[in-house]
Amino acid sequence: MYLHNLFVYGTLLPGLKNYKCFIEHHKPKIYEAKVNAVMYYLPEDGYPVVLDGEGIVKGVLYESRELSVILPEIDEIEKYTGVESQNLLIREIRDVEILETGKTVKAHMYMWPPEKAKWLKENAKVIVDGDWARFLKENK
């Protein structure tokens, strides 16, 4: 059931700081996965965000029965309040493809709000291949 799935693509990837702080101790099942969207890098902030569009974003799917405990903590770091005017990012349910099996599942995912797309396109850099881990390695 999608309520146990979270797709991540940036600072929550395995091995990175936010993964170690917020995810690792819950011991989720981890699957390499992708979604249809476009990844942008916010140079001023040093992290990626994702906006609907024609592209592929690579990441991982976490499956955990403890997601109801994990999500409020992640909501805080992603600045998602549930109140549209106060959100930095929004959390939506999205189709996510598990790479190993090709199976599509529903998962929570943090996205850039569509009403702020113009600002993002003017102030951020597109990561064409949608791969934050590769981007980090190449831009140390």
Buried (B, 14 or more C-beta within 10 A) or exposed (E): EBEBBBBBBBBBBBEBEBBEEBBEEBEBEBBEBBBBBBBBBBEEEEBBBBBBBEBBBBBBBBBBEBBEEBBEBBBEBBEBEEEEEEBBBBBEEBEBBBEEEEEEBBBBBBBBBEEBBEEBEEEBEBBEEBBBBEBBEEEE
